[in-house]
Amino acid sequence: MDQSLSYDNFRRIWDLRTRRGEDLLGFFPEVASLTQQIRLHQVASGSATIAGGPRPASTATADAIRELRKQRRSELKARLLDLSVKVSAQIDDGSFEYRLRTGALVRGRQTYQIDLSDPAIYFTSRQVEWNIRRAFNVRPANRNLIVEQIVRTLQDGTPKLIGRTDLRQFYESIQHQALIQFLTNSGRLSATTRRLVRQLLDEYSAATGKTAGLPRGLALSATLAEAFLTPLDRDLAKMGGVLLYARYVDDILLIFVNDSFNPSLESRKKGVRDAVKRAGLVMNAGKTNYLSTSGPPGASQRLTFLGYQIEFEPGCTTVDISKKRAKRYREKIDASLATFESNAKDPRALPALHERLKFLTGNTRLVNNKRQALIGSHFSNPLITAATPAFVRLDKHLRKGVNNLTLDQTAKAALGTFTFADGIENRRYHNFSPRQLQGIVTVWRNA
């Protein structure tokens, strides 16, 4: 695998990230200028229509666009070649830095940033991340797929034992020396890639005074953490009697066969503790518990995992959103209603409330997202296909809040058409512009 900081790899990054919607033209003004000229020619050639379609570009215009594209490819290649030489020289003379700095506090935890406005840092960090992903086959976990697998495993009716835990202060607990030793012993990374990992760790140590921990908030940190956990994943997945092993960042779940032919509960607990200890990490005792599917009819148990609440008893398994996620929805409802009340005299307040409740209860496509991701009451919770008890309670909470507003009955009736049940069961879909979306979410940032 080519792990070099070469033109070819930088060009791959350019193509991949621009296809995903990132605007990298700001790195190279010459390329941006040529791109703008191409767009102007394209707009001019398509300014009139014939029989409902775009007007064909004249031969002269088409030739001009081809020539400009050729110049742009040449200019981009020259800039990326220069960048490759520059980065290699900085690494050789020891002057390369990520320029790590503190970012915002997120849920009470410090995040960090690197200077992604510098093309040398941007392309280098992306290449290091790519190298680690390829070397250790790191792929982003799918939250909904994991929960779907859990439900399927629980539904077959055979006795099972479910173990759930998470890793205490996961990012902060990874010892730098252990991480470097792991990467070195794997033999999968080039010396340059390992050196660049060490540079990030050294800058983090300089900022914190610690020799353990990864800077939260960086894509590179997330990839390093996933790679570091591959031995733990292997150890836990290979434990005797494991039907399903799942991990999402630091949340871990195992489902074991639970019969007399398999190890005891205490033996299972010890096996999990030992595997985590070998990884140099610590389990969160307050979030570690074991459940059995065996029990008399009607004796249901609940498992909360990745934003879902799974309730199971012999012969029956149901899925709802977790209490924490339901609380988040309630907070957004309350913030939307409170914002309206505080600005009720503003003629824009009621339309803004309409938009917020429409967005919150329905579904929409992120139009400014290259992948055009679908989000909303159904698409953010795809395992929920009908109004579950949690969503019924949310609709009741919303109706009560609307009825308490200082509005006439006609306005209240219009707001009453927005329900989570409609968004989920009918997959009610709405369109919003990027500007509308920005205005909608503003009041929820501190909710």
C-alpha positions in Angstrom: 0.0 0.0 0.0 1.4 3.4 -1.0 1.5 5.5 2.2 3.6 8.3 0.7 2.9 12.0 0.8 3.0 12.0 -3.0 1.2 13.9 -5.8 -0.9 10.8 -6.6 -2.1 10.4 -3.0 -2.8 14.1 -2.7 -4.8 14.1 -5.9 -6.8 11.1 -4.6 -7.6 13.2 -1.5 -8.6 16.2 -3.6 -11.0 14.1 -5.8 -12.5 12.3 -2.9 -13.1 15.3 -0.7 -14.4 17.5 -3.5 -16.9 14.8 -4.5 -18.1 14.8 -0.9 -18.9 18.5 -1.1 -15.8 20.1 0.4 -14.6 23.3 -1.3 -10.8 23.0 -1.5 -10.3 25.8 -4.1 -9.3 28.2 -1.4 -6.0 26.4 -1.1 -4.9 27.3 -4.6 -6.1 30.7 -6.0 -4.8 29.9 -9.5 -7.0 26.7 -9.7 -9.9 28.7 -8.3 -9.5 31.4 -10.9 -9.5 28.8 -13.8 -12.6 27.1 -12.2 -14.4 30.4 -12.1 -13.6 31.1 -15.8 -15.0 27.6 -16.7 -18.2 28.3 -14.8 -18.6 31.7 -16.5 -18.3 30.0 -20.0 -20.7 27.3 -19.0 -23.3 29.9 -17.7 -22.9 31.9 -20.9 -23.4 28.9 -23.1 -26.5 27.7 -21.2 -28.2 31.1 -20.9 -30.9 30.4 -23.5 -32.9 27.2 -24.1 -34.1 25.4 -27.2 -37.2 23.2 -26.9 -37.0 23.1 -23.2 -33.3 22.1 -23.0 -30.0 23.9 -22.6 -28.7 25.7 -25.7 -25.7 23.7 -27.1 -22.4 25.5 -26.6 -20.8 27.0 -29.7 -17.7 25.3 -31.0 -15.6 28.2 -29.9 -17.1 28.1 -26.4 -16.6 24.3 -26.1 -13.0 24.6 -27.2 -12.4 27.4 -24.7 -13.9 25.3 -21.9 -11.7 22.3 -22.9 -8.6 24.4 -22.9 -9.4 25.9 -19.5 -10.0 22.5 -18.1 -6.6 21.3 -19.4 -5.0 24.4 -17.8 -6.8 23.7 -14.5 -5.6 20.0 -14.5 -2.0 21.2 -15.2 -2.2 23.9 -12.5 -3.6 21.6 -9.9 -0.9 19.0 -10.6 1.8 21.6 -10.3 0.4 22.9 -7.0 0.0 19.4 -5.5 3.5 18.4 -6.6 4.9 21.6 -4.9 2.9 20.7 -1.8 4.2 17.2 -1.7 7.8 18.4 -1.9 7.2 21.1 0.7 5.6 18.6 3.2 8.4 16.0 2.7 11.0 18.7 3.3 9.2 19.8 6.5 9.1 16.3 7.8 12.8 15.7 6.9 14.0 18.9 8.8 11.6 18.3 11.7 9.6 21.6 11.1 6.2 20.0 10.3 3.5 20.8 12.9 -0.3 20.2 13.0 -0.6 23.5 15.1 -2.9 21.8 17.6 -5.0 24.1 19.6 -8.0 23.9 21.9 -11.5 24.1 20.5 -15.0 24.2 22.0 -16.2 22.3 25.1 -18.6 19.6 23.9 -20.7 18.0 26.6 -18.2 19.2 29.2 -15.1 17.8 27.4 -12.3 19.7 25.7 -12.0 19.3 22.0 -9.1 20.2 19.8 -8.4 21.5 16.3 -5.6 21.4 13.9 -4.9 24.2 11.3 -6.8 22.8 8.3 -6.6 26.1 6.6 -3.0 25.2 5.7 -3.0 22.8 2.7 0.2 21.1 4.0 -1.6 20.2 7.3 -4.9 19.4 5.6 -3.5 17.0 3.0 -1.0 15.4 5.4 -3.5 14.7 8.1 -5.9 13.2 5.5 -3.2 11.0 4.1 -2.2 9.8 7.6 -5.8 9.0 8.4 -6.2 7.2 5.1 -3.0 5.1 5.8 -4.3 4.0 9.2 -7.8 3.2 7.9 -6.4 1.0 5.1 -3.8 -0.6 7.2 -6.2 -1.7 10.0 -9.4 -2.0 7.9 -11.0 0.7 10.0 -14.6 1.4 8.9 -17.2 3.7 10.5 -19.7 1.7 12.5 -23.4 1.9 11.5 -25.5 2.6 14.6 -28.8 1.4 13.2 -27.3 -1.7 11.6 -25.8 -2.7 15.0 -29.2 -2.3 16.8 -30.9 -4.2 14.0 -28.4 -7.1 14.5 -29.1 -7.1 18.3 -32.8 -7.3 17.7 -32.5 -10.2 15.3 -30.2 -12.1 17.6 -32.6 -11.6 20.5 -35.7 -12.7 18.6 -34.9 -16.4 18.0 -36.0 -17.4 21.5 -32.9 -19.3 22.6 -31.5 -18.4 26.1 -29.0 -15.7 26.0 -26.8 -13.5 28.2 -26.3 -9.9 27.3 -23.3 -8.0 28.5 -23.1 -4.2 28.1 -20.3 -1.9 29.1 -18.2 1.1 28.0 -14.7 2.2 28.3 -14.0 4.8 31.0 -12.5 8.0 29.6 -11.6 6.1 26.4 -9.8 8.9 24.5 -8.0 10.1 27.6 -6.8 6.7 28.7 -4.8 5.6 25.6 -1.2 5.7 26.6 1.0 7.3 23.9 3.8 4.7 24.3 1.4 1.8 24.1 -0.2 3.3 20.9 3.2 3.8 19.2 4.3 0.4 20.2 1.2 -1.1 18.8 1.5 0.7 15.5 5.2 -0.3 15.3 4.7 -4.0 16.2 1.9 -4.3 13.6 4.3 -3.6 10.8 1.5 -2.1 8.8 2.5 1.6 8.8 5.5 3.3 7.2 8.1 5.0 9.3 6.9 8.4 8.0 3.3 7.7 9.0 4.3 6.6 12.5 6.5 9.7 12.8 3.5 11.9 11.9 1.4 10.1 14.5 4.1 10.8 17.1 4.1 14.4 16.1 0.4 14.7 16.9 0.9 13.0 20.3 3.8 15.3 21.1 1.8 18.4 20.4 -1.0 17.0 22.5 1.4 16.3 25.4 2.8 19.8 25.1 -0.7 21.2 25.3 -1.9 19.1 28.3 1.3 18.0 30.0 0.1 14.3 29.7 1.6 11.3 28.1 -1.8 9.7 27.6 -4.8 10.6 25.6 -5.9 11.6 22.0 -7.1 15.0 21.1 -10.9 14.8 20.9 -12.6 16.4 17.8 -10.1 15.2 15.2 -10.9 12.7 12.5 -7.3 11.4 12.9 -7.8 10.8 16.6 -11.0 8.8 15.9 -9.2 6.6 13.4 -6.2 6.0 15.7 -8.6 5.0 18.5 -10.4 2.5 16.2 -7.1 1.0 15.1 -5.9 0.7 18.7 -9.0 -1.2 19.6 -8.7 -3.9 16.9 -6.9 -6.3 19.3 -9.7 -5.8 21.9 -12.4 -6.4 19.3 -10.7 -9.6 18.2 -10.3 -10.9 21.8 -13.9 -10.2 22.8 -15.4 -11.5 19.5 -13.5 -14.8 20.0 -14.7 -15.5 23.5 -16.5 -18.8 23.9 -20.2 -18.8 23.1 -20.4 -15.3 21.6 -23.3 -14.9 19.2 -22.8 -11.2 18.6 -20.1 -8.7 19.4 -20.7 -5.0 18.7 -18.8 -1.9 19.5 -19.7 1.8 18.7 -16.7 4.0 19.7 -16.4 3.1 23.4 -19.9 1.4 23.8 -19.5 -2.4 23.9 -22.2 -5.1 23.8 -21.9 -8.9 23.7 -24.6 -11.5 23.4 -23.6 -15.0 24.6 -25.3 -18.4 24.4 -26.7 -18.9 27.9 -26.9 -22.6 28.7 -25.2 -25.2 30.9 -22.7 -26.1 28.2 -21.1 -22.7 28.3 -19.0 -20.7 30.9 -20.7 -19.3 34.0 -21.7 -15.6 34.4 -18.7 -14.9 36.6 -16.4 -16.5 34.1 -17.8 -14.4 31.3 -17.4 -11.2 33.4 -13.8 -12.1 34.2 -13.1 -12.7 30.5 -14.4 -9.3 29.5 -12.5 -7.5 32.3 -9.2 -9.3 31.4 -9.5 -8.5 27.7 -10.1 -4.8 28.5 -7.2 -4.8 30.9 -4.9 -6.3 28.3 -5.8 -3.4 26.0 -4.6 -1.0 28.7 -8.1 0.4 29.3 -10.6 0.4 32.1 -14.3 -0.5 32.1 -16.9 1.9 33.4 -18.3 0.0 36.3 -21.4 2.3 36.5 -22.4 1.4 32.9 -21.6 -2.3 33.1 -24.4 -4.8 33.5 -25.5 -8.3 32.4 -29.0 -9.3 31.5 -30.5 -12.7 30.8 -33.3 -13.4 28.3 -34.4 -16.4 30.4 -37.4 -15.7 32.7 -41.1 -16.3 33.2 -43.5 -14.9 30.6 -44.2 -11.3 31.2 -40.9 -10.7 33.0 -39.5 -8.2 30.5 -36.1 -6.5 30.6 -34.7 -3.4 29.0 -31.5 -2.8 27.2 -30.5 0.8 26.3 -27.9 1.0 23.5 -27.0 3.6 20.9 -30.1 5.8 21.4 -32.6 2.9 21.3 -34.4 1.1 24.1 -34.9 -2.6 23.4 -37.4 -4.4 25.6 -37.4 -8.2 25.6 -39.1 -11.1 27.2 -39.4 -14.7 26.1 -41.0 -14.7 22.6 -41.2 -10.9 22.3 -38.8 -8.0 21.5 -39.8 -4.4 21.0 -37.8 -1.3 20.1 -38.3 2.3 21.1 -36.0 5.4 21.4 -34.1 5.7 24.6 -35.2 8.0 27.4 -32.1 10.2 26.7 -33.1 10.7 23.1 -36.8 11.3 24.0 -35.6 14.0 26.5 -33.6 15.7 23.8 -36.7 15.9 21.6 -38.7 17.4 24.5 -36.0 20.0 25.0 -36.2 21.0 21.4 -40.0 21.2 21.6 -39.8 23.4 24.7 -37.0 25.6 23.2 -39.1 26.2 20.1 -42.3 27.1 22.0 -40.3 29.3 24.4 -38.7 31.2 21.6 -42.0 31.9 20.0 -43.5 33.2 23.3 -40.6 35.5 23.8 -41.0 36.9 20.3 -44.8 36.6 19.9 -45.2 40.2 18.7 -42.8 39.7 15.8 -44.7 38.7 12.7 -41.9 36.3 11.8 -42.3 34.3 15.1 -45.2 32.2 14.1 -43.9 31.2 10.7 -40.6 30.3 12.4 -42.4 28.1 14.9 -44.2 26.4 12.0 -40.9 25.6 10.3 -39.3 24.3 13.5 -42.1 21.9 14.4 -42.4 20.8 10.7 -38.6 20.0 10.7 -38.7 18.4 14.2 -41.6 16.0 13.6 -41.0 15.3 9.9 -38.1 14.4 7.7 -35.9 16.3 5.3 -32.9 16.0 3.1 -29.7 17.9 3.9 -29.5 19.8 0.7 -26.1 21.3 1.4 -24.7 17.9 2.1 -23.1 16.1 -0.9 -24.4 12.8 0.2 -27.8 14.3 0.5 -28.4 12.5 3.8 -32.0 12.1 5.0 -32.7 13.0 8.6 -35.8 13.3 10.8 -38.3 11.5 13.0 -38.1 8.4 10.8 -34.8 8.6 9.0 -32.9 9.4 12.2 -34.6 6.4 13.9 -35.1 4.0 11.0 -35.9 1.0 13.2 -39.0 2.9 14.4 -41.8 2.3 11.9 -44.8 3.2 14.0 -45.6 5.7 16.8 -44.0 4.0 19.8 -44.9 4.9 23.4 -42.1 7.4 23.6 -43.3 9.2 20.4 -46.9 9.1 21.6 -45.8 10.8 24.8 -43.8 13.4 22.8 -46.9 14.2 20.7 -48.9 14.6 23.9 -46.2 16.9 25.2 -46.2 18.9 22.0 -50.1 19.3 22.0 -50.1 20.4 25.6 -47.4 23.0 24.8 -49.2 24.3 21.7 -52.5 24.6 23.6 -50.8 26.7 26.3 -49.6 29.3 23.7 -51.2 32.7 23.5 -52.7 32.0 20.1 -56.2 31.8 18.7 -57.8 28.3 18.0 -57.2 28.5 14.2 -53.4 29.0 14.7 -53.3 26.3 17.3 -55.1 23.9 15.0 -52.5 24.6 12.3 -49.7 23.8 14.7 -51.5 20.7 15.8 -51.1 19.1 12.3 -47.4 18.5 13.1 -47.0 15.2 14.9 -44.2 12.7 15.3 -46.7 9.9 14.5 -47.3 11.4 11.0 -43.6 11.9 10.4 -42.8 8.3 11.3 -45.7 6.3 9.9 -46.2 8.4 6.7 -42.6 9.4 6.5 -43.8 13.0 6.0 -41.1 14.8 4.1 -40.4 18.5 3.8 -37.9 20.7 1.9 -35.9 23.4 3.5 -33.2 25.7 2.1 -29.8 25.9 3.8 -30.7 29.3 5.1 -34.0 28.0 6.6 -32.2 25.1 8.2 -29.7 27.4 9.8 -32.5 29.5 11.3 -34.4 26.4 12.5 -31.5 24.9 14.5 -30.2 28.1 16.0 -32.5 28.0 19.1 -31.6 24.3 19.8 -27.8 24.8 20.1 -28.1 25.6 23.8 -31.2 23.6 24.5 
